[in-house]
Amino acid sequence: MASDRIIQYTNLDSLYLDPENPRMGREHTGKDVKQSRVLELMKDWALEELAVSFLESGFWPQEALIVIDEELYDKKRLVVIEGNRRLAALKLLNAAYEGKNKSPKWNEIAESRRPPKNLFSEIPYIKVDSKQEVEAFLGFRHVTGIKEWKPAEKAEYIAHLIEDRKMSYEHVTGKIGSRVPVVRQNYISYRLLLQMEDEEGISTENVEKKFSVLYLSLRTVGVQKYLDIDIKGSPNQVFRPVPKSKLKALANFAVWLFGNNEKRPIVRESREVDNFGKILESKKALEYLERSDSPNFETAHRLAGGDEPELIRLIDKAADNIEASLSRAHLYAESKKLQDAIYRLGLDTGQILKLFPDVREKVRGKVD
């Protein structure tokens, strides 16, 4: 029977935090995770500001929790699927009033004022029949909306819709209000994370923390080619994105991008990801990375020709300055300082022209 979406009220003890909340991270979620552990995992989610708001204004009905009635800890429970932060804040605040919260911060909040009447006994909620019923709302709110999850959490939710709900990329796009390339890249990134976790010898300790770096790297042609990933593949085609023949490359990729217990990553921030992709496109730079025990990003970038645009910019700027000087230099022909500067310029120009003999001949023909 479909939900009637009527706001109901219940007490704090009747509501349970969702032990499968994606925000807690895959390694911490599961039906058997105890409520005390869930609350512990959520304590750093800026819950204090919610508690202060409750004390000042109460719990507004328009912020009602969304719950489902499901089996949890061998019994039917009202489990919150949207509003876990609000419920956690109430639980910690109530514990402070009862003298069961050891945190000085929470006790200080509780001591600041008495709670509004019925704050813990009349909590508004809307009951729905299943998580599927509100997936579109949750997806828009947390993947593309104002209450965004972290990058890995978004990708995991997208994977859940594709694998558990059997949705296509296009269907997911309609559910969460995104674009097909974004949904597809999130899914492939998440499957790549899981594949790295499955492979022995690949450290994934930092991958989930830097998931956005993994996501951005898949935009580059260099990464796509190096790992032989079909960035436009269907869910079935990219379930294990990297073929067996490229598992050694995957291990290298993981170390270069995320490091391990012995080595630091060569890519230090997301701004370097595009250049990392260009490095992987260069045979010379790639050979350097693969043979070196401690490769250096700048060296690899230089071998890949990555500093060419900067050199061109410097030479162009120097040429612009010389052209600007030509119109006035004759006015200071007797200046010793100007003569010294021109002498230095002449020496440097001569040296750089030796590196480019064809250009030197063209210049000589023009000057002569």
C-alpha positions as a Markdown table, in Angstrom:
| # | Residue | x | y | z |
|---|---|---|---|---|
| 1 | Met | 0.0 | 0.0 | 0.0 |
| 2 | Ala | 1.4 | 3.4 | -1.0 |
| 3 | Ser | 2.3 | 5.9 | 1.7 |
| 4 | Asp | -0.2 | 8.7 | 2.4 |
| 5 | Arg | 2.6 | 11.1 | 3.4 |
| 6 | Ile | 0.8 | 12.2 | 6.6 |
| 7 | Ile | 3.0 | 13.7 | 9.3 |
| 8 | Gln | 2.9 | 11.6 | 12.4 |
| 9 | Tyr | 4.6 | 12.0 | 15.8 |
| 10 | Thr | 6.5 | 9.6 | 18.0 |
| 11 | Asn | 9.0 | 9.6 | 20.9 |
| 12 | Leu | 12.8 | 9.5 | 20.6 |
| 13 | Asp | 13.2 | 5.9 | 21.7 |
| 14 | Ser | 10.9 | 4.7 | 18.9 |
| 15 | Leu | 13.2 | 6.0 | 16.1 |
| 16 | Tyr | 16.4 | 4.3 | 14.9 |
| 17 | Leu | 19.4 | 5.7 | 13.0 |
| 18 | Asp | 20.0 | 4.0 | 9.7 |
| 19 | Pro | 23.0 | 1.6 | 10.1 |
| 20 | Glu | 23.3 | 1.5 | 6.3 |
| 21 | Asn | 23.6 | 5.2 | 5.8 |
| 22 | Pro | 26.0 | 5.8 | 2.9 |
| 23 | Arg | 27.6 | 8.8 | 4.6 |
| 24 | Met | 29.3 | 6.5 | 7.2 |
| 25 | Gly | 31.4 | 4.8 | 4.6 |
| 26 | Arg | 31.1 | 1.3 | 3.2 |
| 27 | Glu | 33.4 | -0.2 | 5.8 |
| 28 | His | 31.2 | 1.0 | 8.7 |
| 29 | Thr | 27.7 | 0.2 | 7.4 |
| 30 | Gly | 25.5 | -2.9 | 7.7 |
| 31 | Lys | 22.3 | -4.2 | 9.3 |
| 32 | Asp | 24.2 | -5.5 | 12.4 |
| 33 | Val | 26.0 | -2.2 | 13.2 |
| 34 | Lys | 24.8 | -1.2 | 16.7 |
| 35 | Gln | 23.1 | 2.2 | 17.3 |
| 36 | Ser | 25.8 | 3.3 | 19.7 |
| 37 | Arg | 28.4 | 2.7 | 16.9 |
| 38 | Val | 26.3 | 4.6 | 14.4 |
| 39 | Leu | 26.0 | 7.5 | 16.8 |
| 40 | Glu | 29.8 | 7.4 | 17.4 |
| 41 | Leu | 30.4 | 7.6 | 13.7 |
| 42 | Met | 28.1 | 10.6 | 13.3 |
| 43 | Lys | 29.4 | 12.6 | 16.2 |
| 44 | Asp | 31.6 | 14.8 | 14.0 |
| 45 | Trp | 28.9 | 15.8 | 11.6 |
| 46 | Ala | 28.3 | 19.3 | 13.0 |
| 47 | Leu | 25.4 | 18.0 | 15.2 |
| 48 | Glu | 25.8 | 20.7 | 17.8 |
| 49 | Glu | 24.4 | 23.4 | 15.6 |
| 50 | Leu | 21.3 | 21.3 | 15.0 |
| 51 | Ala | 20.9 | 20.8 | 18.8 |
| 52 | Val | 21.1 | 24.6 | 19.4 |
| 53 | Ser | 18.5 | 25.2 | 16.7 |
| 54 | Phe | 16.2 | 22.7 | 18.3 |
| 55 | Leu | 16.5 | 24.4 | 21.6 |
| 56 | Glu | 15.8 | 27.8 | 20.1 |
| 57 | Ser | 13.0 | 26.9 | 17.7 |
| 58 | Gly | 11.9 | 23.3 | 18.4 |
| 59 | Phe | 11.5 | 20.6 | 15.7 |
| 60 | Trp | 9.5 | 22.1 | 12.8 |
| 61 | Pro | 7.0 | 19.7 | 11.2 |
| 62 | Gln | 8.2 | 20.7 | 7.7 |
| 63 | Glu | 11.6 | 19.1 | 8.7 |
| 64 | Ala | 9.9 | 15.8 | 9.5 |
| 65 | Leu | 12.0 | 12.7 | 9.4 |
| 66 | Ile | 11.4 | 10.2 | 6.6 |
| 67 | Val | 11.2 | 6.7 | 8.0 |
| 68 | Ile | 10.5 | 3.1 | 6.9 |
| 69 | Asp | 9.2 | 0.3 | 9.0 |
| 70 | Glu | 11.7 | -2.5 | 8.5 |
| 71 | Glu | 13.4 | -5.4 | 10.2 |
| 72 | Leu | 16.3 | -4.3 | 12.3 |
| 73 | Tyr | 18.0 | -6.2 | 15.2 |
| 74 | Asp | 15.4 | -9.0 | 14.8 |
| 75 | Lys | 12.4 | -6.7 | 15.2 |
| 76 | Lys | 10.3 | -4.3 | 13.2 |
| 77 | Arg | 11.6 | -0.7 | 13.8 |
| 78 | Leu | 11.0 | 2.8 | 12.5 |
| 79 | Val | 14.3 | 3.4 | 10.7 |
| 80 | Val | 15.2 | 6.9 | 9.5 |
| 81 | Ile | 16.3 | 7.1 | 5.9 |
| 82 | Glu | 16.3 | 10.9 | 5.6 |
| 83 | Gly | 17.1 | 13.1 | 8.7 |
| 84 | Asn | 19.7 | 10.9 | 10.5 |
| 85 | Arg | 21.7 | 14.0 | 11.5 |
| 86 | Arg | 18.6 | 15.5 | 13.1 |
| 87 | Leu | 17.8 | 12.3 | 14.9 |
| 88 | Ala | 21.4 | 11.9 | 16.1 |
| 89 | Ala | 21.5 | 15.5 | 17.4 |
| 90 | Leu | 18.3 | 14.8 | 19.4 |
| 91 | Lys | 19.7 | 11.6 | 20.8 |
| 92 | Leu | 23.0 | 13.2 | 21.9 |
| 93 | Leu | 21.1 | 16.2 | 23.4 |
| 94 | Asn | 18.7 | 14.0 | 25.3 |
| 95 | Ala | 21.6 | 12.0 | 26.6 |
| 96 | Ala | 23.2 | 15.2 | 27.9 |
| 97 | Tyr | 20.0 | 16.1 | 29.8 |
| 98 | Glu | 19.9 | 12.7 | 31.3 |
| 99 | Gly | 23.5 | 12.9 | 32.4 |
| 100 | Lys | 24.6 | 10.1 | 30.0 |
| 101 | Asn | 26.7 | 12.2 | 27.6 |
| 102 | Lys | 30.3 | 12.6 | 28.7 |
| 103 | Ser | 31.1 | 15.4 | 26.3 |
| 104 | Pro | 31.6 | 18.8 | 28.0 |
| 105 | Lys | 30.5 | 20.5 | 24.8 |
| 106 | Trp | 27.1 | 18.7 | 24.8 |
| 107 | Asn | 26.6 | 19.2 | 28.5 |
| 108 | Glu | 27.3 | 22.9 | 28.1 |
| 109 | Ile | 24.6 | 23.1 | 25.4 |
| 110 | Ala | 22.1 | 21.2 | 27.7 |
| 111 | Glu | 22.9 | 23.5 | 30.6 |
| 112 | Ser | 22.3 | 26.7 | 28.4 |
| 113 | Arg | 18.5 | 26.2 | 28.5 |
| 114 | Arg | 15.6 | 23.8 | 29.0 |
| 115 | Pro | 14.4 | 22.0 | 25.9 |
| 116 | Pro | 11.1 | 23.0 | 24.3 |
| 117 | Lys | 8.1 | 21.1 | 25.5 |
| 118 | Asn | 7.7 | 17.7 | 23.8 |
| 119 | Leu | 11.0 | 18.0 | 21.9 |
| 120 | Phe | 11.9 | 14.4 | 22.6 |
| 121 | Ser | 8.3 | 12.9 | 22.9 |
| 122 | Glu | 6.7 | 14.3 | 19.8 |
| 123 | Ile | 9.1 | 14.0 | 16.9 |
| 124 | Pro | 7.5 | 14.6 | 13.4 |
| 125 | Tyr | 8.0 | 11.9 | 10.8 |
| 126 | Ile | 6.6 | 10.7 | 7.5 |
| 127 | Lys | 6.4 | 7.0 | 7.0 |
| 128 | Val | 7.0 | 5.5 | 3.5 |
| 129 | Asp | 6.8 | 1.9 | 2.3 |
| 130 | Ser | 10.3 | 1.5 | 1.1 |
| 131 | Lys | 13.6 | 3.3 | 0.4 |
| 132 | Gln | 12.8 | 3.0 | -3.3 |
| 133 | Glu | 9.8 | 5.3 | -2.8 |
| 134 | Val | 12.0 | 8.2 | -2.0 |
| 135 | Glu | 15.2 | 7.4 | -4.0 |
| 136 | Ala | 14.6 | 10.3 | -6.4 |
| 137 | Phe | 14.3 | 12.7 | -3.5 |
| 138 | Leu | 17.4 | 11.4 | -1.8 |
| 139 | Gly | 19.4 | 11.3 | -5.0 |
| 140 | Phe | 18.6 | 14.9 | -5.9 |
| 141 | Arg | 19.1 | 16.2 | -2.3 |
| 142 | His | 22.4 | 14.4 | -1.6 |
| 143 | Val | 24.0 | 13.8 | -5.0 |
| 144 | Thr | 23.2 | 17.0 | -6.9 |
| 145 | Gly | 21.3 | 19.1 | -4.3 |
| 146 | Ile | 22.1 | 21.4 | -1.4 |
| 147 | Lys | 22.8 | 18.6 | 1.1 |
| 148 | Glu | 25.6 | 16.9 | -0.9 |
| 149 | Trp | 27.3 | 13.8 | 0.2 |
| 150 | Lys | 31.0 | 13.3 | -0.2 |
| 151 | Pro | 32.2 | 12.2 | -3.6 |
| 152 | Ala | 32.7 | 8.5 | -2.7 |
| 153 | Glu | 29.2 | 8.5 | -1.1 |
| 154 | Lys | 27.6 | 9.9 | -4.2 |
| 155 | Ala | 29.3 | 7.3 | -6.4 |
| 156 | Glu | 28.2 | 4.5 | -4.1 |
| 157 | Tyr | 24.6 | 5.7 | -4.2 |
| 158 | Ile | 24.7 | 5.8 | -8.0 |
| 159 | Ala | 26.2 | 2.3 | -8.0 |
| 160 | His | 23.3 | 1.2 | -5.7 |
| 161 | Leu | 20.7 | 2.5 | -8.2 |
| 162 | Ile | 22.4 | 0.8 | -11.1 |
| 163 | Glu | 23.2 | -2.5 | -9.6 |
| 164 | Asp | 20.4 | -3.0 | -7.0 |
| 165 | Arg | 17.6 | -1.1 | -8.7 |
| 166 | Lys | 18.7 | -2.2 | -12.2 |
| 167 | Met | 18.6 | 1.3 | -13.6 |
| 168 | Ser | 20.4 | 2.5 | -16.7 |
| 169 | Tyr | 22.6 | 5.5 | -16.7 |
| 170 | Glu | 19.8 | 7.4 | -18.3 |
| 171 | His | 17.3 | 6.3 | -15.7 |
| 172 | Val | 19.6 | 7.3 | -12.9 |
| 173 | Thr | 20.1 | 10.7 | -14.6 |
| 174 | Gly | 16.4 | 11.3 | -14.4 |
| 175 | Lys | 16.3 | 10.2 | -10.8 |
| 176 | Ile | 19.0 | 12.5 | -9.4 |
| 177 | Gly | 18.9 | 15.4 | -11.9 |
| 178 | Ser | 22.4 | 14.9 | -13.4 |
| 179 | Arg | 23.9 | 14.2 | -16.8 |
| 180 | Val | 24.7 | 10.8 | -18.3 |
| 181 | Pro | 28.5 | 11.3 | -18.6 |
| 182 | Val | 28.7 | 12.4 | -14.9 |
| 183 | Val | 26.6 | 9.4 | -13.7 |
| 184 | Arg | 28.7 | 7.0 | -15.9 |
| 185 | Gln | 32.0 | 8.4 | -14.7 |
| 186 | Asn | 30.9 | 8.1 | -11.1 |
| 187 | Tyr | 29.9 | 4.5 | -11.6 |
| 188 | Ile | 33.2 | 3.6 | -13.3 |
| 189 | Ser | 35.2 | 5.4 | -10.6 |
| 190 | Tyr | 33.4 | 3.4 | -7.9 |
| 191 | Arg | 33.8 | 0.1 | -9.7 |
| 192 | Leu | 37.5 | 0.9 | -10.1 |
| 193 | Leu | 37.8 | 1.6 | -6.4 |
| 194 | Leu | 36.2 | -1.8 | -5.7 |
| 195 | Gln | 38.5 | -3.5 | -8.2 |
| 196 | Met | 41.6 | -2.0 | -6.5 |
| 197 | Glu | 40.3 | -3.2 | -3.1 |
| 198 | Asp | 40.0 | -6.8 | -4.5 |
| 199 | Glu | 43.6 | -6.9 | -5.8 |
| 200 | Glu | 46.4 | -8.0 | -3.5 |
| 201 | Gly | 49.2 | -5.6 | -3.1 |
| 202 | Ile | 47.2 | -2.5 | -3.9 |
| 203 | Ser | 46.8 | -0.1 | -1.0 |
| 204 | Thr | 43.4 | 1.7 | -1.0 |
| 205 | Glu | 43.7 | 3.4 | 2.3 |
| 206 | Asn | 43.7 | 6.9 | 0.8 |
| 207 | Val | 41.6 | 6.3 | -2.3 |
| 208 | Glu | 38.2 | 6.9 | -0.7 |
| 209 | Lys | 39.4 | 10.0 | 1.0 |
| 210 | Lys | 40.7 | 11.3 | -2.4 |
| 211 | Phe | 37.9 | 9.9 | -4.5 |
| 212 | Ser | 37.5 | 13.1 | -6.4 |
| 213 | Val | 41.1 | 12.7 | -7.6 |
| 214 | Leu | 40.2 | 9.2 | -8.9 |
| 215 | Tyr | 37.1 | 10.6 | -10.6 |
| 216 | Leu | 39.0 | 13.4 | -12.3 |
| 217 | Ser | 41.8 | 11.2 | -13.5 |
| 218 | Leu | 39.3 | 9.1 | -15.5 |
| 219 | Arg | 38.6 | 12.2 | -17.7 |
| 220 | Thr | 42.1 | 12.1 | -19.1 |
| 221 | Val | 43.0 | 10.2 | -22.2 |
| 222 | Gly | 46.3 | 9.1 | -20.6 |
| 223 | Val | 44.6 | 7.3 | -17.7 |
| 224 | Gln | 42.0 | 5.7 | -20.0 |
| 225 | Lys | 44.6 | 4.3 | -22.3 |
| 226 | Tyr | 47.1 | 3.3 | -19.6 |
| 227 | Leu | 44.4 | 1.2 | -17.8 |
| 228 | Asp | 42.5 | 0.3 | -21.0 |
| 229 | Ile | 39.2 | 1.6 | -19.5 |
| 230 | Asp | 36.2 | 2.1 | -21.7 |
| 231 | Ile | 34.9 | 5.4 | -20.3 |
| 232 | Lys | 31.7 | 5.0 | -22.4 |
| 233 | Gly | 31.1 | 1.4 | -21.4 |
| 234 | Ser | 27.8 | 0.0 | -20.2 |
| 235 | Pro | 27.5 | -1.1 | -16.5 |
| 236 | Asn | 28.1 | -4.7 | -17.6 |
| 237 | Gln | 31.2 | -3.8 | -19.6 |
| 238 | Val | 32.8 | -1.7 | -16.8 |
| 239 | Phe | 31.9 | -3.9 | -13.8 |
| 240 | Arg | 35.6 | -4.6 | -13.6 |
| 241 | Pro | 36.9 | -1.6 | -15.5 |
| 242 | Val | 40.6 | -2.7 | -15.9 |
| 243 | Pro | 41.3 | -5.9 | -17.8 |
| 244 | Lys | 43.5 | -8.6 | -16.4 |
| 245 | Ser | 46.3 | -7.7 | -18.8 |
| 246 | Lys | 46.5 | -4.3 | -17.2 |
| 247 | Leu | 46.5 | -5.2 | -13.5 |
| 248 | Lys | 50.2 | -4.4 | -13.2 |
| 249 | Ala | 49.4 | -0.9 | -14.6 |
| 250 | Leu | 46.6 | -0.6 | -12.1 |
| 251 | Ala | 49.0 | -1.3 | -9.2 |
| 252 | Asn | 51.3 | 1.4 | -10.6 |
| 253 | Phe | 48.5 | 3.8 | -11.1 |
| 254 | Ala | 47.3 | 3.4 | -7.5 |
| 255 | Val | 50.8 | 4.1 | -6.1 |
| 256 | Trp | 51.4 | 7.1 | -8.3 |
| 257 | Leu | 48.0 | 8.7 | -7.5 |
| 258 | Phe | 47.5 | 7.7 | -3.9 |
| 259 | Gly | 50.7 | 6.2 | -2.5 |
| 260 | Asn | 51.0 | 3.4 | 0.0 |
| 261 | Asn | 52.7 | 2.7 | 3.4 |
| 262 | Glu | 56.1 | 2.9 | 1.8 |
| 263 | Lys | 55.7 | 5.5 | -0.9 |
| 264 | Arg | 54.1 | 8.9 | -1.2 |
| 265 | Pro | 51.9 | 9.7 | -4.2 |
| 266 | Ile | 53.6 | 11.7 | -7.0 |
| 267 | Val | 50.3 | 13.5 | -7.7 |
| 268 | Arg | 49.9 | 15.8 | -4.7 |
| 269 | Glu | 46.7 | 17.7 | -5.5 |
| 270 | Ser | 43.7 | 17.6 | -7.9 |
| 271 | Arg | 45.2 | 20.4 | -10.0 |
| 272 | Glu | 47.9 | 18.1 | -11.2 |
| 273 | Val | 45.6 | 15.4 | -12.4 |
| 274 | Asp | 45.3 | 16.7 | -16.0 |
| 275 | Asn | 49.1 | 16.9 | -16.3 |
| 276 | Phe | 49.3 | 13.4 | -14.8 |
| 277 | Gly | 47.2 | 12.2 | -17.7 |
| 278 | Lys | 49.5 | 13.8 | -20.2 |
| 279 | Ile | 52.5 | 12.1 | -18.5 |
| 280 | Leu | 50.9 | 8.7 | -19.1 |
| 281 | Glu | 50.5 | 9.6 | -22.8 |
| 282 | Ser | 54.3 | 10.1 | -23.1 |
| 283 | Lys | 56.3 | 6.9 | -23.7 |
| 284 | Lys | 59.5 | 8.6 | -22.4 |
| 285 | Ala | 57.8 | 9.9 | -19.2 |
| 286 | Leu | 56.0 | 6.6 | -18.6 |
| 287 | Glu | 59.2 | 4.6 | -18.9 |
| 288 | Tyr | 60.7 | 6.9 | -16.3 |
| 289 | Leu | 57.9 | 6.4 | -13.9 |
| 290 | Glu | 57.9 | 2.6 | -14.3 |
| 291 | Arg | 61.7 | 2.2 | -13.8 |
| 292 | Ser | 62.2 | 4.6 | -11.0 |
| 293 | Asp | 61.8 | 3.6 | -7.4 |
| 294 | Ser | 61.1 | 7.2 | -6.4 |
| 295 | Pro | 59.8 | 9.0 | -9.4 |
| 296 | Asn | 59.3 | 12.8 | -9.4 |
| 297 | Phe | 56.3 | 14.5 | -10.8 |
| 298 | Glu | 58.2 | 17.5 | -12.2 |
| 299 | Thr | 60.7 | 15.3 | -13.9 |
| 300 | Ala | 58.0 | 13.1 | -15.5 |
| 301 | His | 56.1 | 16.2 | -16.6 |
| 302 | Arg | 59.2 | 17.7 | -18.2 |
| 303 | Leu | 60.0 | 14.4 | -20.0 |
| 304 | Ala | 56.4 | 14.5 | -21.3 |
| 305 | Gly | 57.0 | 18.0 | -22.7 |
| 306 | Gly | 54.8 | 19.5 | -20.1 |
| 307 | Asp | 57.0 | 22.6 | -19.6 |
| 308 | Glu | 56.9 | 23.5 | -23.4 |
| 309 | Pro | 53.9 | 25.9 | -23.0 |
| 310 | Glu | 55.6 | 27.7 | -20.2 |
| 311 | Leu | 58.8 | 28.0 | -22.2 |
| 312 | Ile | 56.9 | 29.4 | -25.1 |
| 313 | Arg | 55.2 | 31.9 | -22.8 |
| 314 | Leu | 58.6 | 33.1 | -21.5 |
| 315 | Ile | 60.1 | 33.5 | -24.9 |
| 316 | Asp | 57.0 | 35.3 | -26.2 |
| 317 | Lys | 57.1 | 37.7 | -23.3 |
| 318 | Ala | 60.8 | 38.4 | -23.8 |
| 319 | Ala | 60.1 | 39.1 | -27.5 |
| 320 | Asp | 57.3 | 41.4 | -26.6 |
| 321 | Asn | 59.6 | 43.3 | -24.3 |
| 322 | Ile | 62.3 | 43.6 | -26.9 |
| 323 | Glu | 59.8 | 44.9 | -29.5 |
| 324 | Ala | 58.6 | 47.5 | -27.0 |
| 325 | Ser | 62.2 | 48.6 | -26.4 |
| 326 | Leu | 63.1 | 49.1 | -30.0 |
| 327 | Ser | 61.2 | 52.3 | -30.4 |
| 328 | Arg | 63.1 | 54.0 | -27.6 |
| 329 | Ala | 66.5 | 52.3 | -27.4 |
| 330 | His | 68.2 | 54.8 | -29.8 |
| 331 | Leu | 67.5 | 57.6 | -27.4 |
| 332 | Tyr | 69.9 | 56.1 | -24.9 |
| 333 | Ala | 72.6 | 54.9 | -27.2 |
| 334 | Glu | 75.3 | 56.4 | -24.9 |
| 335 | Ser | 74.0 | 54.7 | -21.8 |
| 336 | Lys | 76.5 | 52.3 | -20.2 |
| 337 | Lys | 73.8 | 50.4 | -18.3 |
| 338 | Leu | 71.7 | 49.9 | -21.4 |
| 339 | Gln | 74.8 | 48.7 | -23.3 |
| 340 | Asp | 75.5 | 46.2 | -20.6 |
| 341 | Ala | 71.9 | 44.9 | -20.7 |
| 342 | Ile | 72.0 | 44.6 | -24.5 |
| 343 | Tyr | 75.3 | 42.7 | -24.2 |
| 344 | Arg | 73.8 | 40.2 | -21.8 |
| 345 | Leu | 70.7 | 39.9 | -24.1 |
| 346 | Gly | 73.0 | 39.3 | -27.1 |
| 347 | Leu | 74.9 | 36.5 | -25.3 |
| 348 | Asp | 71.7 | 34.8 | -24.2 |
| 349 | Thr | 70.1 | 35.1 | -27.6 |
| 350 | Gly | 73.2 | 33.7 | -29.3 |
| 351 | Gln | 73.1 | 30.7 | -26.9 |
| 352 | Ile | 69.5 | 29.9 | -27.5 |
| 353 | Leu | 69.8 | 30.2 | -31.2 |
| 354 | Lys | 72.6 | 27.6 | -31.2 |
| 355 | Leu | 69.9 | 25.1 | -29.9 |
| 356 | Phe | 67.8 | 25.9 | -33.0 |
| 357 | Pro | 70.1 | 26.1 | -36.0 |
| 358 | Asp | 67.2 | 26.3 | -38.5 |
| 359 | Val | 65.8 | 29.3 | -36.7 |
| 360 | Arg | 69.3 | 30.8 | -36.5 |
| 361 | Glu | 69.6 | 30.6 | -40.3 |
| 362 | Lys | 66.2 | 32.2 | -40.8 |
| 363 | Val | 67.1 | 35.0 | -38.4 |
| 364 | Arg | 70.5 | 35.5 | -40.2 |
| 365 | Gly | 68.7 | 35.8 | -43.5 |
| 366 | Lys | 66.4 | 38.5 | -42.2 |
| 367 | Val | 69.1 | 40.5 | -40.4 |
| 368 | Asp | 71.5 | 40.3 | -43.3 |
